[in-house]
Amino acid sequence: MKTALVTGGGRGLGRVTAEKLAVAGNRVILVARTPEAAEAAAGEIRRNHPGAFVEPRSVDLSSLSEVRAFASLEAERGEVIDVLFHVAGVMQQSATRRVTVDGYEETLAVNVLAPFLLTHLLLPALERSPAARVVTVSSRLHLPGSRGEPVHFDFDDPQLERGYHPDRAYKNSKLAV
């Protein structure tokens, strides 16, 4: 049995990914933003698929200290992670730029910085697997001609302190992935 850790498992694509992996006979560590969301999603999968091995976990990816604490707890378990699925992400609708507790633009923090940090911190668990994989969900919205604001990744302003737009923040984050 392989172990897959899936971020964003509380709903949407992450929830479906977790369920498909569990149904296929994998042990799934389902990660959502809150304990309640993780338990609800894991419980639903177990109810729909008796025998599915789904463990709920939670971490708020907008807080890098929470990411570090989560990874530390996972490392203490000493278990193997065969596949790390980064599915969690945010796509703001508000025209107001939001900043995390760490001072980063929220979309960049959740979609890029947190997955990078989590992967780095979980490397020991991944290295225990003979064929570990890391899968990070991106998007085609960063391509030219996609809907909304065009991509404009300014390496001098990756947090969009000047000219923030939620579409641009999302597209830039997916391009950065």
N, C-alpha and C positions, 0 to 999 in steps of 0.2 A: 504494500500500500504506500503510495506517495503522499507527501504532505504538501499542500498548497496554501499559502497565506494570501488572502484576497482583501485588499483595501477597497473601501467603498461598498462593502458587502451588505449594507443596510437596505439598499434599494437600487433600482435601475439596473444598469449593465453589470455592476459589481454583484448585486444580489443574484441575477440570472447566472453569472459566471460561477459563483459559489455553488449554486444549486446543481448546475450541469456537472461540475467537478465532483460533487458529493455523490450524485447519481451514478457517475462512472466508477465509483468505488474508492475515491481518494479521501483522505483525511483533510478536512478543510478548516483552516483557521479563518473565520469570518470576522473581518474588522470593520467596525462602523464608528461614527463620530462619538456616539454615546453608548453606555452600557445597555440602556433600554432598547435602542435601535438594533444593536448587535444581538441581544437575546431574542427580540421579536422575530428577526429575520432567521436566525438559527433555529428557533422553535418551529417556525412555519415550515422550514425545509424538513426538519425531522418529522413533523406531523404528516407532511405530504409524502415523505419517503422514509418509512420506518427502517431503521438500520443505518441510515445515513450518519456519517461521523462528522459532525459540524460543531466546532468549538467557538463560542462568541468571545470577542475581545473588543476593546474600544480604545481609540486614541483620536484626539483632535489634531488633525494634521496642520492646522493653522498655528500651532504652538510647537516650536522646535524642541523646547524642553520636554513637552509631552511625548514627542517622537523619540527623544533620547531615553526617557523613562520606560516607554513601551518596549523599545529595542533591548534595553537592559533586562527587563523582566523575561522577554523571550530568550535572551542569551543565557539567563540563569537556568532555564529549563534544560538546556543542553541538547535540544532536539535538532533533528535534521529538517531543513526546509528545502524541498525539491524544486518548488516553483514559487516565485514571488510575483504576484500579479498586482501592479499598481493601476487600479481602476478608478479610485476616488479622484474627484476633481470638482472644481467650482467654476461656474460661469455666471458672473454677476450680471444683474439686470439694472442695478442702480447706476446712475451717472456719477455718483459720488465715490471717489476713490476710498477704499477701505484698507486699513493698515492692521497687521496682526500685532499681538502682544510683543513680538520681537522687532517690530518696526518695519516689516516688509509689506509690500503691496500684497494683498491677500491672495489674489489669483496666482501670482508668481510663487508665493510661499507654498500653497497647497498643491499646485499642479507640477511644480518643478523642484523647489528646494526640499520639501518633505520627502518625496520619493527618492531623491538622490541621497539624502542623509540616511533614510531608513535602509536603503540598499547597502550603503557603506557599513552601517552598524550591524546589519544582519549577515554580513559576509561570512563570519565563522559558521553560522548555521547552514548557509548555502554551500560552503566549502566541504561540509560533512556529506553532502550528496555526491554520488559519482557523476551525475549529469545535471547539475542545477541549471535553472533558467530564471531569467528576470524578464518579465513582460510588462511594458509600460504602454498604456493606452494613449494614443494621440488622436489626431483629428485631421480631416482634410480641409478644415476651414482656414488653415493658414495659406492655402494655395491661392495664387492670383485668380481674381474673378469670383471668389466665394462671396457669399452674402455679407452685408454689413460693412463696417469700417475695414479698410485694407490693413494688412500687416505692415508694421513699421517698427522693426526691432532696432532700437537705438542703444548701442552698447554703452553710451554715455548716460543713458537714462533707462535702465532695464526695469525700474519700478514705476515708470510712467508718472514721475512727479510733475512733468510738464506735458500737457495734452492728453490727460487720462481719458479713455473711453473704454467701457466694459468689453466691447467686441475686440478691440485692439489688445486689451489685457489678456483675454482668453486666447486669441490667435497667437500672440507673442509667446504665451506660455506653452502652447502646443508645438510651436516651431522650436522652442528651446528644448523641449523633450526630445 
